[in-house]
């Protein structure tokens, strides 16, 4: 059991120091379009219950907070 914990800790440490994935010089900004079968009923995260609203919220809110890979600050 101790061996598994040690391997897990080593793996987590290696992943924390890994280089960022993706092209860091890729252009930022623009418009992202996605095909959906229906329009979301609301974009209010507190009151939405449908699948389409959840899909939009995940794609928008996921990018609101990023961690700096050099300083590890949010």
PDB file of N, CA, C, O and CB in Angstrom:
ATOM      1  N   UNK A   1       0.823  -1.194   0.000  1.00  0.00           N
ATOM      2  CA  UNK A   1       0.000   0.000   0.000  1.00  0.00           C
ATOM      3  C   UNK A   1       0.866   1.256   0.000  1.00  0.00           C
ATOM      4  O   UNK A   1       0.553   2.238  -0.673  1.00  0.00           O
ATOM      5  CB  UNK A   1      -0.936  -0.001   1.205  1.00  0.00           C
ATOM      6  N   UNK A   2       1.964   1.213   0.767  1.00  0.00           N
ATOM      7  CA  UNK A   2       2.856   2.370   0.819  1.00  0.00           C
ATOM      8  C   UNK A   2       3.488   2.623  -0.547  1.00  0.00           C
ATOM      9  O   UNK A   2       3.719   3.771  -0.927  1.00  0.00           O
ATOM     10  CB  UNK A   2       3.949   2.161   1.882  1.00  0.00           C
ATOM     11  N   UNK A   3       3.766   1.550  -1.280  1.00  0.00           N
ATOM     12  CA  UNK A   3       4.367   1.691  -2.603  1.00  0.00           C
ATOM     13  C   UNK A   3       3.410   2.415  -3.551  1.00  0.00           C
ATOM     14  O   UNK A   3       3.831   3.275  -4.325  1.00  0.00           O
ATOM     15  CB  UNK A   3       4.745   0.309  -3.174  1.00  0.00           C
ATOM     16  N   UNK A   4       2.128   2.067  -3.491  1.00  0.00           N
ATOM     17  CA  UNK A   4       1.138   2.730  -4.335  1.00  0.00           C
ATOM     18  C   UNK A   4       1.041   4.217  -4.004  1.00  0.00           C
ATOM     19  O   UNK A   4       0.949   5.057  -4.899  1.00  0.00           O
ATOM     20  CB  UNK A   4      -0.231   2.063  -4.173  1.00  0.00           C
ATOM     21  N   UNK A   5       1.062   4.533  -2.713  1.00  0.00           N
ATOM     22  CA  UNK A   5       0.991   5.934  -2.306  1.00  0.00           C
ATOM     23  C   UNK A   5       2.223   6.696  -2.785  1.00  0.00           C
ATOM     24  O   UNK A   5       2.105   7.833  -3.242  1.00  0.00           O
ATOM     25  CB  UNK A   5       0.856   6.046  -0.777  1.00  0.00           C
ATOM     26  N   UNK A   6       3.388   6.092  -2.687  1.00  0.00           N
ATOM     27  CA  UNK A   6       4.617   6.734  -3.135  1.00  0.00           C
ATOM     28  C   UNK A   6       4.595   6.966  -4.644  1.00  0.00           C
ATOM     29  O   UNK A   6       4.978   8.038  -5.111  1.00  0.00           O
ATOM     30  CB  UNK A   6       5.831   5.887  -2.749  1.00  0.00           C
ATOM     31  N   UNK A   7       4.152   5.973  -5.402  1.00  0.00           N
ATOM     32  CA  UNK A   7       4.065   6.109  -6.861  1.00  0.00           C
ATOM     33  C   UNK A   7       3.064   7.205  -7.221  1.00  0.00           C
ATOM     34  O   UNK A   7       3.320   8.003  -8.123  1.00  0.00           O
ATOM     35  CB  UNK A   7       3.655   4.761  -7.520  1.00  0.00           C
ATOM     36  N   UNK A   8       1.948   7.250  -6.540  1.00  0.00           N
ATOM     37  CA  UNK A   8       0.932   8.267  -6.800  1.00  0.00           C
ATOM     38  C   UNK A   8       1.480   9.660  -6.516  1.00  0.00           C
ATOM     39  O   UNK A   8       1.256  10.580  -7.303  1.00  0.00           O
ATOM     40  CB  UNK A   8      -0.320   8.006  -5.951  1.00  0.00           C
ATOM     41  N   UNK A   9       2.185   9.830  -5.417  1.00  0.00           N
ATOM     42  CA  UNK A   9       2.763  11.129  -5.078  1.00  0.00           C
ATOM     43  C   UNK A   9       3.812  11.536  -6.098  1.00  0.00           C
ATOM     44  O   UNK A   9       3.875  12.704  -6.480  1.00  0.00           O
ATOM     45  CB  UNK A   9       3.378  11.097  -3.676  1.00  0.00           C
ATOM     46  N   UNK A  10       4.629  10.604  -6.545  1.00  0.00           N
ATOM     47  CA  UNK A  10       5.647  10.912  -7.545  1.00  0.00           C
ATOM     48  C   UNK A  10       5.000  11.296  -8.879  1.00  0.00           C
ATOM     49  O   UNK A  10       5.459  12.215  -9.557  1.00  0.00           O
ATOM     50  CB  UNK A  10       6.590   9.710  -7.735  1.00  0.00           C
ATOM     51  N   UNK A  11       3.946  10.595  -9.242  1.00  0.00           N
ATOM     52  CA  UNK A  11       3.240  10.886 -10.487  1.00  0.00           C
ATOM     53  C   UNK A  11       2.589  12.261 -10.432  1.00  0.00           C
ATOM     54  O   UNK A  11       2.645  13.008 -11.409  1.00  0.00           O
ATOM     55  CB  UNK A  11       2.184   9.811 -10.770  1.00  0.00           C
ATOM     56  N   UNK A  12       1.982  12.602  -9.324  1.00  0.00           N
ATOM     57  CA  UNK A  12       1.360  13.916  -9.169  1.00  0.00           C
ATOM     58  C   UNK A  12       2.408  15.023  -9.239  1.00  0.00           C
ATOM     59  O   UNK A  12       2.160  16.073  -9.831  1.00  0.00           O
ATOM     60  CB  UNK A  12       0.593  13.994  -7.841  1.00  0.00           C
ATOM     61  N   UNK A  13       3.565  14.800  -8.645  1.00  0.00           N
ATOM     62  CA  UNK A  13       4.639  15.782  -8.711  1.00  0.00           C
ATOM     63  C   UNK A  13       5.149  15.972 -10.124  1.00  0.00           C
ATOM     64  O   UNK A  13       5.426  17.097 -10.541  1.00  0.00           O
ATOM     65  CB  UNK A  13       5.774  15.372  -7.811  1.00  0.00           C
ATOM     66  N   UNK A  14       5.276  14.881 -10.865  1.00  0.00           N
ATOM     67  CA  UNK A  14       5.741  14.963 -12.245  1.00  0.00           C
ATOM     68  C   UNK A  14       4.727  15.702 -13.115  1.00  0.00           C
ATOM     69  O   UNK A  14       5.114  16.489 -13.979  1.00  0.00           O
ATOM     70  CB  UNK A  14       6.000  13.559 -12.808  1.00  0.00           C
ATOM     71  N   UNK A  15       3.449  15.462 -12.898  1.00  0.00           N
ATOM     72  CA  UNK A  15       2.417  16.138 -13.676  1.00  0.00           C
ATOM     73  C   UNK A  15       2.328  17.622 -13.330  1.00  0.00           C
ATOM     74  O   UNK A  15       2.008  18.440 -14.193  1.00  0.00           O
ATOM     75  CB  UNK A  15       1.071  15.472 -13.447  1.00  0.00           C
ATOM     76  N   UNK A  16       2.608  17.973 -12.084  1.00  0.00           N
ATOM     77  CA  UNK A  16       2.554  19.378 -11.683  1.00  0.00           C
ATOM     78  C   UNK A  16       3.649  20.184 -12.368  1.00  0.00           C
ATOM     79  O   UNK A  16       3.480  21.378 -12.615  1.00  0.00           O
ATOM     80  CB  UNK A  16       2.681  19.506 -10.162  1.00  0.00           C
ATOM     81  N   UNK A  17       4.767  19.542 -12.676  1.00  0.00           N
ATOM     82  CA  UNK A  17       5.885  20.235 -13.315  1.00  0.00           C
ATOM     83  C   UNK A  17       5.895  20.058 -14.824  1.00  0.00           C
ATOM     84  O   UNK A  17       6.847  20.481 -15.480  1.00  0.00           O
ATOM     85  CB  UNK A  17       7.189  19.744 -12.744  1.00  0.00           C
ATOM     86  N   UNK A  18       4.874  19.451 -15.387  1.00  0.00           N
ATOM     87  CA  UNK A  18       4.825  19.199 -16.828  1.00  0.00           C
ATOM     88  C   UNK A  18       4.611  20.509 -17.592  1.00  0.00           C
ATOM     89  O   UNK A  18       4.019  21.459 -17.080  1.00  0.00           O
ATOM     90  CB  UNK A  18       3.701  18.190 -17.164  1.00  0.00           C
ATOM     91  N   UNK A  19       5.097  20.528 -18.802  1.00  0.00           N
ATOM     92  CA  UNK A  19       4.925  21.702 -19.663  1.00  0.00           C
ATOM     93  C   UNK A  19       3.457  21.850 -20.047  1.00  0.00           C
ATOM     94  O   UNK A  19       2.740  20.855 -20.150  1.00  0.00           O
ATOM     95  CB  UNK A  19       5.808  21.590 -20.934  1.00  0.00           C
ATOM     96  N   UNK A  20       3.003  23.085 -20.259  1.00  0.00           N
ATOM     97  CA  UNK A  20       1.613  23.278 -20.667  1.00  0.00           C
ATOM     98  C   UNK A  20       1.316  22.607 -22.003  1.00  0.00           C
ATOM     99  O   UNK A  20       2.181  22.519 -22.875  1.00  0.00           O
ATOM    100  CB  UNK A  20       1.294  24.763 -20.754  1.00  0.00           C
ATOM    101  N   UNK A  21       0.093  22.141 -22.148  1.00  0.00           N
ATOM    102  CA  UNK A  21      -0.314  21.474 -23.373  1.00  0.00           C
ATOM    103  C   UNK A  21      -0.876  22.515 -24.329  1.00  0.00           C
ATOM    104  O   UNK A  21      -1.580  23.434 -23.911  1.00  0.00           O
ATOM    105  CB  UNK A  21      -1.355  20.358 -23.087  1.00  0.00           C
ATOM    106  N   UNK A  22      -0.572  22.371 -25.583  1.00  0.00           N
ATOM    107  CA  UNK A  22      -1.107  23.273 -26.591  1.00  0.00           C
ATOM    108  C   UNK A  22      -0.075  24.283 -27.052  1.00  0.00           C
ATOM    109  O   UNK A  22       1.008  24.390 -26.477  1.00  0.00           O
ATOM    110  CB  UNK A  22      -2.321  23.990 -26.058  1.00  0.00           C
ATOM    111  N   UNK A  23      -0.412  25.003 -28.068  1.00  0.00           N
ATOM    112  CA  UNK A  23       0.465  26.016 -28.638  1.00  0.00           C
ATOM    113  C   UNK A  23       0.286  27.314 -27.867  1.00  0.00           C
ATOM    114  O   UNK A  23      -0.767  27.946 -27.953  1.00  0.00           O
ATOM    115  CB  UNK A  23       0.173  26.225 -30.148  1.00  0.00           C
ATOM    116  N   UNK A  24       1.306  27.720 -27.113  1.00  0.00           N
ATOM    117  CA  UNK A  24       1.219  28.927 -26.304  1.00  0.00           C
ATOM    118  C   UNK A  24       1.206  30.189 -27.167  1.00  0.00           C
ATOM    119  O   UNK A  24       0.807  31.251 -26.688  1.00  0.00           O
ATOM    120  CB  UNK A  24       2.378  28.979 -25.325  1.00  0.00           C
ATOM    121  N   UNK A  25       1.632  30.095 -28.424  1.00  0.00           N
ATOM    122  CA  UNK A  25       1.664  31.250 -29.318  1.00  0.00           C
ATOM    123  C   UNK A  25       0.421  31.324 -30.212  1.00  0.00           C
ATOM    124  O   UNK A  25       0.362  32.150 -31.123  1.00  0.00           O
ATOM    125  CB  UNK A  25       2.917  31.203 -30.181  1.00  0.00           C
ATOM    126  N   UNK A  26      -0.551  30.482 -29.961  1.00  0.00           N
ATOM    127  CA  UNK A  26      -1.778  30.487 -30.759  1.00  0.00           C
ATOM    128  C   UNK A  26      -2.508  31.808 -30.560  1.00  0.00           C
ATOM    129  O   UNK A  26      -2.490  32.357 -29.458  1.00  0.00           O
ATOM    130  CB  UNK A  26      -2.695  29.294 -30.377  1.00  0.00           C
ATOM    131  N   UNK A  27      -3.146  32.328 -31.596  1.00  0.00           N
ATOM    132  CA  UNK A  27      -3.854  33.602 -31.442  1.00  0.00           C
ATOM    133  C   UNK A  27      -5.008  33.471 -30.454  1.00  0.00           C
ATOM    134  O   UNK A  27      -5.686  32.445 -30.407  1.00  0.00           O
ATOM    135  CB  UNK A  27      -4.378  34.092 -32.802  1.00  0.00           C
ATOM    136  N   UNK A  28      -5.221  34.509 -29.676  1.00  0.00           N
ATOM    137  CA  UNK A  28      -6.291  34.508 -28.676  1.00  0.00           C
ATOM    138  C   UNK A  28      -7.415  35.416 -29.148  1.00  0.00           C
ATOM    139  O   UNK A  28      -7.198  36.337 -29.935  1.00  0.00           O
ATOM    140  CB  UNK A  28      -5.763  34.965 -27.286  1.00  0.00           C
ATOM    141  N   UNK A  29      -8.598  35.149 -28.665  1.00  0.00           N
ATOM    142  CA  UNK A  29      -9.748  35.964 -29.036  1.00  0.00           C
ATOM    143  C   UNK A  29     -10.511  35.339 -30.182  1.00  0.00           C
ATOM    144  O   UNK A  29     -10.228  34.210 -30.584  1.00  0.00           O
ATOM    145  CB  UNK A  29      -9.309  37.369 -29.410  1.00  0.00           C
ATOM    146  N   UNK A  30     -11.462  36.058 -30.701  1.00  0.00           N
ATOM    147  CA  UNK A  30     -12.256  35.552 -31.809  1.00  0.00           C
ATOM    148  C   UNK A  30     -13.617  35.075 -31.340  1.00  0.00           C
ATOM    149  O   UNK A  30     -14.050  35.380 -30.229  1.00  0.00           O
ATOM    150  CB  UNK A  30     -11.526  34.427 -32.511  1.00  0.00           C
ATOM    151  N   UNK A  31     -14.276  34.333 -32.188  1.00  0.00           N
ATOM    152  CA  UNK A  31     -15.617  33.825 -31.914  1.00  0.00           C
ATOM    153  C   UNK A  31     -15.618  32.312 -32.006  1.00  0.00           C
ATOM    154  O   UNK A  31     -15.093  31.738 -32.960  1.00  0.00           O
ATOM    155  CB  UNK A  31     -16.648  34.427 -32.892  1.00  0.00           C
ATOM    156  N   UNK A  32     -16.205  31.674 -31.018  1.00  0.00           N
ATOM    157  CA  UNK A  32     -16.345  30.226 -31.006  1.00  0.00           C
ATOM    158  C   UNK A  32     -17.803  29.900 -31.285  1.00  0.00           C
ATOM    159  O   UNK A  32     -18.695  30.351 -30.567  1.00  0.00           O
ATOM    160  CB  UNK A  32     -15.874  29.614 -29.644  1.00  0.00           C
ATOM    161  N   UNK A  33     -18.040  29.124 -32.318  1.00  0.00           N
ATOM    162  CA  UNK A  33     -19.415  28.740 -32.682  1.00  0.00           C
ATOM    163  C   UNK A  33     -19.563  27.242 -32.534  1.00  0.00           C
ATOM    164  O   UNK A  33     -18.653  26.478 -32.856  1.00  0.00           O
ATOM    165  CB  UNK A  33     -19.765  29.182 -34.137  1.00  0.00           C
ATOM    166  N   UNK A  34     -20.717  26.832 -32.044  1.00  0.00           N
ATOM    167  CA  UNK A  34     -20.990  25.406 -31.858  1.00  0.00           C
ATOM    168  C   UNK A  34     -22.436  25.131 -32.273  1.00  0.00           C
ATOM    169  O   UNK A  34     -23.336  25.923 -31.994  1.00  0.00           O
ATOM    170  CB  UNK A  34     -20.739  24.967 -30.369  1.00  0.00           C
ATOM    171  N   UNK A  35     -22.640  24.015 -32.933  1.00  0.00           N
ATOM    172  CA  UNK A  35     -23.980  23.595 -33.374  1.00  0.00           C
ATOM    173  C   UNK A  35     -24.707  22.930 -32.202  1.00  0.00           C
ATOM    174  O   UNK A  35     -24.187  22.001 -31.584  1.00  0.00           O
ATOM    175  CB  UNK A  35     -23.892  22.613 -34.599  1.00  0.00           C
ATOM    176  N   UNK A  36     -25.886  23.407 -31.913  1.00  0.00           N
ATOM    177  CA  UNK A  36     -26.713  22.808 -30.867  1.00  0.00           C
ATOM    178  C   UNK A  36     -28.092  22.545 -31.447  1.00  0.00           C
ATOM    179  O   UNK A  36     -28.553  23.270 -32.329  1.00  0.00           O
ATOM    180  CB  UNK A  36     -26.799  23.731 -29.605  1.00  0.00           C
ATOM    181  N   UNK A  37     -28.742  21.514 -30.953  1.00  0.00           N
ATOM    182  CA  UNK A  37     -30.068  21.144 -31.450  1.00  0.00           C
ATOM    183  C   UNK A  37     -31.165  22.081 -30.958  1.00  0.00           C
ATOM    184  O   UNK A  37     -32.227  22.179 -31.573  1.00  0.00           O
ATOM    185  CB  UNK A  37     -30.393  19.730 -31.040  1.00  0.00           C
ATOM    186  N   UNK A  38     -30.905  22.769 -29.844  1.00  0.00           N
ATOM    187  CA  UNK A  38     -31.899  23.691 -29.287  1.00  0.00           C
ATOM    188  C   UNK A  38     -31.166  24.807 -28.566  1.00  0.00           C
ATOM    189  O   UNK A  38     -29.992  24.675 -28.221  1.00  0.00           O
ATOM    190  CB  UNK A  38     -32.884  22.956 -28.322  1.00  0.00           C
ATOM    191  N   UNK A  39     -31.868  25.900 -28.344  1.00  0.00           N
ATOM    192  CA  UNK A  39     -31.286  27.021 -27.610  1.00  0.00           C
ATOM    193  C   UNK A  39     -31.425  26.772 -26.110  1.00  0.00           C
ATOM    194  O   UNK A  39     -32.420  26.196 -25.670  1.00  0.00           O
ATOM    195  CB  UNK A  39     -31.966  28.361 -28.011  1.00  0.00           C
ATOM    196  N   UNK A  40     -30.442  27.198 -25.326  1.00  0.00           N
ATOM    197  CA  UNK A  40     -30.582  27.060 -23.874  1.00  0.00           C
ATOM    198  C   UNK A  40     -31.740  27.909 -23.358  1.00  0.00           C
ATOM    199  O   UNK A  40     -31.986  28.999 -23.875  1.00  0.00           O
ATOM    200  CB  UNK A  40     -29.276  27.460 -23.165  1.00  0.00           C
ATOM    201  N   UNK A  41     -32.441  27.428 -22.359  1.00  0.00           N
ATOM    202  CA  UNK A  41     -33.572  28.176 -21.811  1.00  0.00           C
ATOM    203  C   UNK A  41     -33.084  29.411 -21.058  1.00  0.00           C
ATOM    204  O   UNK A  41     -33.748  30.447 -21.084  1.00  0.00           O
ATOM    205  CB  UNK A  41     -34.412  27.282 -20.881  1.00  0.00           C
ATOM    206  N   UNK A  42     -31.948  29.319 -20.393  1.00  0.00           N
ATOM    207  CA  UNK A  42     -31.356  30.437 -19.657  1.00  0.00           C
ATOM    208  C   UNK A  42     -29.863  30.184 -19.528  1.00  0.00           C
ATOM    209  O   UNK A  42     -29.416  29.039 -19.601  1.00  0.00           O
ATOM    210  CB  UNK A  42     -32.020  30.613 -18.248  1.00  0.00           C
ATOM    211  N   UNK A  43     -29.095  31.238 -19.338  1.00  0.00           N
ATOM    212  CA  UNK A  43     -27.659  31.087 -19.092  1.00  0.00           C
ATOM    213  C   UNK A  43     -27.321  31.359 -17.633  1.00  0.00           C
ATOM    214  O   UNK A  43     -26.148  31.446 -17.269  1.00  0.00           O
ATOM    215  CB  UNK A  43     -26.859  32.028 -20.000  1.00  0.00           C
ATOM    216  N   UNK A  44     -28.341  31.492 -16.803  1.00  0.00           N
ATOM    217  CA  UNK A  44     -28.153  31.683 -15.375  1.00  0.00           C
ATOM    218  C   UNK A  44     -27.786  30.341 -14.752  1.00  0.00           C
ATOM    219  O   UNK A  44     -28.600  29.418 -14.728  1.00  0.00           O
ATOM    220  CB  UNK A  44     -29.431  32.280 -14.713  1.00  0.00           C
ATOM    221  N   UNK A  45     -26.560  30.235 -14.251  1.00  0.00           N
ATOM    222  CA  UNK A  45     -26.078  28.962 -13.708  1.00  0.00           C
ATOM    223  C   UNK A  45     -26.858  28.520 -12.475  1.00  0.00           C
ATOM    224  O   UNK A  45     -26.892  27.329 -12.167  1.00  0.00           O
ATOM    225  CB  UNK A  45     -24.607  29.070 -13.363  1.00  0.00           C
ATOM    226  N   UNK A  46     -27.480  29.446 -11.770  1.00  0.00           N
ATOM    227  CA  UNK A  46     -28.218  29.097 -10.556  1.00  0.00           C
ATOM    228  C   UNK A  46     -29.597  28.520 -10.842  1.00  0.00           C
ATOM    229  O   UNK A  46     -30.130  27.755 -10.039  1.00  0.00           O
ATOM    230  CB  UNK A  46     -28.358  30.308  -9.679  1.00  0.00           C
ATOM    231  N   UNK A  47     -30.181  28.885 -11.992  1.00  0.00           N
ATOM    232  CA  UNK A  47     -31.547  28.429 -12.250  1.00  0.00           C
ATOM    233  C   UNK A  47     -31.674  27.507 -13.464  1.00  0.00           C
ATOM    234  O   UNK A  47     -32.757  26.982 -13.719  1.00  0.00           O
ATOM    235  CB  UNK A  47     -32.439  29.614 -12.442  1.00  0.00           C
ATOM    236  N   UNK A  48     -30.607  27.303 -14.203  1.00  0.00           N
ATOM    237  CA  UNK A  48     -30.724  26.457 -15.401  1.00  0.00           C
ATOM    238  C   UNK A  48     -30.743  24.986 -15.019  1.00  0.00           C
ATOM    239  O   UNK A  48     -30.061  24.554 -14.090  1.00  0.00           O
ATOM    240  CB  UNK A  48     -29.566  26.732 -16.378  1.00  0.00           C
ATOM    241  N   UNK A  49     -31.544  24.229 -15.763  1.00  0.00           N
ATOM    242  CA  UNK A  49     -31.648  22.790 -15.497  1.00  0.00           C
ATOM    243  C   UNK A  49     -31.505  21.951 -16.762  1.00  0.00           C
ATOM    244  O   UNK A  49     -31.465  20.723 -16.687  1.00  0.00           O
ATOM    245  CB  UNK A  49     -32.975  22.480 -14.833  1.00  0.00           C
ATOM    246  N   UNK A  50     -31.427  22.606 -17.933  1.00  0.00           N
ATOM    247  CA  UNK A  50     -31.408  21.812 -19.159  1.00  0.00           C
ATOM    248  C   UNK A  50     -29.982  21.545 -19.642  1.00  0.00           C
ATOM    249  O   UNK A  50     -29.040  22.235 -19.251  1.00  0.00           O
ATOM    250  CB  UNK A  50     -32.201  22.518 -20.251  1.00  0.00           C
ATOM    251  N   UNK A  51     -29.847  20.562 -20.473  1.00  0.00           N
ATOM    252  CA  UNK A  51     -28.565  20.099 -21.010  1.00  0.00           C
ATOM    253  C   UNK A  51     -27.862  21.185 -21.805  1.00  0.00           C
ATOM    254  O   UNK A  51     -26.653  21.367 -21.660  1.00  0.00           O
ATOM    255  CB  UNK A  51     -28.772  18.876 -21.887  1.00  0.00           C
ATOM    256  N   UNK A  52     -28.591  21.908 -22.638  1.00  0.00           N
ATOM    257  CA  UNK A  52     -27.982  22.890 -23.527  1.00  0.00           C
ATOM    258  C   UNK A  52     -27.403  24.067 -22.742  1.00  0.00           C
ATOM    259  O   UNK A  52     -26.336  24.570 -23.093  1.00  0.00           O
ATOM    260  CB  UNK A  52     -29.008  23.389 -24.543  1.00  0.00           C
ATOM    261  N   UNK A  53     -28.070  24.502 -21.715  1.00  0.00           N
ATOM    262  CA  UNK A  53     -27.539  25.567 -20.870  1.00  0.00           C
ATOM    263  C   UNK A  53     -26.270  25.096 -20.172  1.00  0.00           C
ATOM    264  O   UNK A  53     -25.311  25.857 -20.041  1.00  0.00           O
ATOM    265  CB  UNK A  53     -28.589  26.018 -19.833  1.00  0.00           C
ATOM    266  N   UNK A  54     -26.263  23.858 -19.730  1.00  0.00           N
ATOM    267  CA  UNK A  54     -25.076  23.310 -19.077  1.00  0.00           C
ATOM    268  C   UNK A  54     -23.892  23.260 -20.027  1.00  0.00           C
ATOM    269  O   UNK A  54     -22.765  23.557 -19.632  1.00  0.00           O
ATOM    270  CB  UNK A  54     -25.366  21.918 -18.535  1.00  0.00           C
ATOM    271  N   UNK A  55     -24.135  22.888 -21.270  1.00  0.00           N
ATOM    272  CA  UNK A  55     -23.054  22.818 -22.265  1.00  0.00           C
ATOM    273  C   UNK A  55     -22.442  24.198 -22.505  1.00  0.00           C
ATOM    274  O   UNK A  55     -21.219  24.325 -22.582  1.00  0.00           O
ATOM    275  CB  UNK A  55     -23.582  22.235 -23.594  1.00  0.00           C
ATOM    276  N   UNK A  56     -23.259  25.210 -22.622  1.00  0.00           N
ATOM    277  CA  UNK A  56     -22.756  26.566 -22.840  1.00  0.00           C
ATOM    278  C   UNK A  56     -21.993  27.041 -21.610  1.00  0.00           C
ATOM    279  O   UNK A  56     -20.915  27.620 -21.738  1.00  0.00           O
ATOM    280  CB  UNK A  56     -23.916  27.538 -23.165  1.00  0.00           C
ATOM    281  N   UNK A  57     -22.534  26.804 -20.433  1.00  0.00           N
ATOM    282  CA  UNK A  57     -21.895  27.259 -19.197  1.00  0.00           C
ATOM    283  C   UNK A  57     -20.528  26.610 -19.006  1.00  0.00           C
ATOM    284  O   UNK A  57     -19.586  27.280 -18.582  1.00  0.00           O
ATOM    285  CB  UNK A  57     -22.788  26.954 -17.994  1.00  0.00           C
ATOM    286  N   UNK A  58     -20.404  25.340 -19.307  1.00  0.00           N
ATOM    287  CA  UNK A  58     -19.114  24.660 -19.165  1.00  0.00           C
ATOM    288  C   UNK A  58     -18.077  25.285 -20.081  1.00  0.00           C
ATOM    289  O   UNK A  58     -16.940  25.512 -19.666  1.00  0.00           O
ATOM    290  CB  UNK A  58     -19.252  23.160 -19.470  1.00  0.00           C
ATOM    291  N   UNK A  59     -18.451  25.565 -21.314  1.00  0.00           N
ATOM    292  CA  UNK A  59     -17.500  26.119 -22.279  1.00  0.00           C
ATOM    293  C   UNK A  59     -17.125  27.561 -21.950  1.00  0.00           C
ATOM    294  O   UNK A  59     -16.009  27.988 -22.248  1.00  0.00           O
ATOM    295  CB  UNK A  59     -18.079  26.048 -23.682  1.00  0.00           C
ATOM    296  N   UNK A  60     -18.028  28.308 -21.348  1.00  0.00           N
ATOM    297  CA  UNK A  60     -17.738  29.698 -21.005  1.00  0.00           C
ATOM    298  C   UNK A  60     -16.989  29.785 -19.679  1.00  0.00           C
ATOM    299  O   UNK A  60     -15.949  30.437 -19.596  1.00  0.00           O
ATOM    300  CB  UNK A  60     -19.036  30.515 -20.936  1.00  0.00           C
ATOM    301  N   UNK A  61     -17.499  29.147 -18.668  1.00  0.00           N
ATOM    302  CA  UNK A  61     -16.925  29.300 -17.330  1.00  0.00           C
ATOM    303  C   UNK A  61     -15.595  28.582 -17.157  1.00  0.00           C
ATOM    304  O   UNK A  61     -14.798  28.957 -16.297  1.00  0.00           O
ATOM    305  CB  UNK A  61     -17.892  28.796 -16.306  1.00  0.00           C
ATOM    306  N   UNK A  62     -15.348  27.570 -17.949  1.00  0.00           N
ATOM    307  CA  UNK A  62     -14.095  26.833 -17.837  1.00  0.00           C
ATOM    308  C   UNK A  62     -12.899  27.731 -18.116  1.00  0.00           C
ATOM    309  O   UNK A  62     -11.820  27.505 -17.569  1.00  0.00           O
ATOM    310  CB  UNK A  62     -14.090  25.647 -18.790  1.00  0.00           C
ATOM    311  N   UNK A  63     -13.070  28.741 -18.956  1.00  0.00           N
ATOM    312  CA  UNK A  63     -11.953  29.586 -19.357  1.00  0.00           C
ATOM    313  C   UNK A  63     -11.867  30.883 -18.562  1.00  0.00           C
ATOM    314  O   UNK A  63     -11.025  31.725 -18.872  1.00  0.00           O
ATOM    315  CB  UNK A  63     -12.058  29.903 -20.817  1.00  0.00           C
ATOM    316  N   UNK A  64     -12.696  31.073 -17.562  1.00  0.00           N
ATOM    317  CA  UNK A  64     -12.654  32.313 -16.805  1.00  0.00           C
ATOM    318  C   UNK A  64     -11.480  32.375 -15.841  1.00  0.00           C
ATOM    319  O   UNK A  64     -11.054  33.468 -15.468  1.00  0.00           O
ATOM    320  CB  UNK A  64     -13.934  32.488 -16.050  1.00  0.00           C
ATOM    321  N   UNK A  65     -10.960  31.254 -15.438  1.00  0.00           N
ATOM    322  CA  UNK A  65      -9.878  31.227 -14.462  1.00  0.00           C
ATOM    323  C   UNK A  65      -8.786  30.301 -14.967  1.00  0.00           C
ATOM    324  O   UNK A  65      -9.028  29.116 -15.194  1.00  0.00           O
ATOM    325  CB  UNK A  65     -10.389  30.774 -13.068  1.00  0.00           C
ATOM    326  N   UNK A  66      -7.596  30.834 -15.143  1.00  0.00           N
ATOM    327  CA  UNK A  66      -6.459  30.044 -15.615  1.00  0.00           C
ATOM    328  C   UNK A  66      -5.309  30.175 -14.648  1.00  0.00           C
ATOM    329  O   UNK A  66      -5.147  31.208 -14.000  1.00  0.00           O
ATOM    330  CB  UNK A  66      -6.026  30.482 -17.022  1.00  0.00           C
ATOM    331  N   UNK A  67      -4.508  29.130 -14.549  1.00  0.00           N
ATOM    332  CA  UNK A  67      -3.355  29.130 -13.674  1.00  0.00           C
ATOM    333  C   UNK A  67      -2.105  29.447 -14.488  1.00  0.00           C
ATOM    334  O   UNK A  67      -1.877  28.845 -15.537  1.00  0.00           O
ATOM    335  CB  UNK A  67      -3.214  27.774 -12.949  1.00  0.00           C
ATOM    336  N   UNK A  68      -1.294  30.389 -14.008  1.00  0.00           N
ATOM    337  CA  UNK A  68      -0.041  30.732 -14.666  1.00  0.00           C
ATOM    338  C   UNK A  68       0.933  29.578 -14.481  1.00  0.00           C
ATOM    339  O   UNK A  68       1.241  29.232 -13.340  1.00  0.00           O
ATOM    340  CB  UNK A  68       0.550  32.059 -14.103  1.00  0.00           C
ATOM    341  N   UNK A  69       1.437  28.960 -15.564  1.00  0.00           N
ATOM    342  CA  UNK A  69       2.312  27.796 -15.420  1.00  0.00           C
ATOM    343  C   UNK A  69       3.669  28.128 -14.804  1.00  0.00           C
ATOM    344  O   UNK A  69       4.328  27.239 -14.264  1.00  0.00           O
ATOM    345  CB  UNK A  69       2.520  27.156 -16.762  1.00  0.00           C
ATOM    346  N   UNK A  70       4.093  29.370 -14.871  1.00  0.00           N
ATOM    347  CA  UNK A  70       5.398  29.744 -14.311  1.00  0.00           C
ATOM    348  C   UNK A  70       5.315  30.072 -12.833  1.00  0.00           C
ATOM    349  O   UNK A  70       6.127  29.593 -12.041  1.00  0.00           O
ATOM    350  CB  UNK A  70       5.969  30.931 -15.060  1.00  0.00           C
ATOM    351  N   UNK A  71       4.335  30.886 -12.456  1.00  0.00           N
ATOM    352  CA  UNK A  71       4.225  31.308 -11.041  1.00  0.00           C
ATOM    353  C   UNK A  71       3.237  30.447 -10.260  1.00  0.00           C
ATOM    354  O   UNK A  71       3.213  30.480  -9.030  1.00  0.00           O
ATOM    355  CB  UNK A  71       3.795  32.779 -10.958  1.00  0.00           C
ATOM    356  N   UNK A  72       2.428  29.682 -10.975  1.00  0.00           N
ATOM    357  CA  UNK A  72       1.390  28.833 -10.382  1.00  0.00           C
ATOM    358  C   UNK A  72       0.330  29.636  -9.632  1.00  0.00           C
ATOM    359  O   UNK A  72      -0.371  29.106  -8.771  1.00  0.00           O
ATOM    360  CB  UNK A  72       2.022  27.829  -9.440  1.00  0.00           C
ATOM    361  N   UNK A  73       0.224  30.913  -9.968  1.00  0.00           N
ATOM    362  CA  UNK A  73      -0.817  31.746  -9.398  1.00  0.00           C
ATOM    363  C   UNK A  73      -2.054  31.677 -10.262  1.00  0.00           C
ATOM    364  O   UNK A  73      -1.965  31.409 -11.460  1.00  0.00           O
ATOM    365  CB  UNK A  73      -0.343  33.192  -9.249  1.00  0.00           C
ATOM    366  N   UNK A  74      -3.219  31.919  -9.658  1.00  0.00           N
ATOM    367  CA  UNK A  74      -4.471  31.920 -10.409  1.00  0.00           C
ATOM    368  C   UNK A  74      -4.667  33.271 -11.021  1.00  0.00           C
ATOM    369  O   UNK A  74      -5.665  33.500 -11.703  1.00  0.00           O
ATOM    370  CB  UNK A  74      -5.666  31.552  -9.520  1.00  0.00           C
TER     371      UNK A  74
END
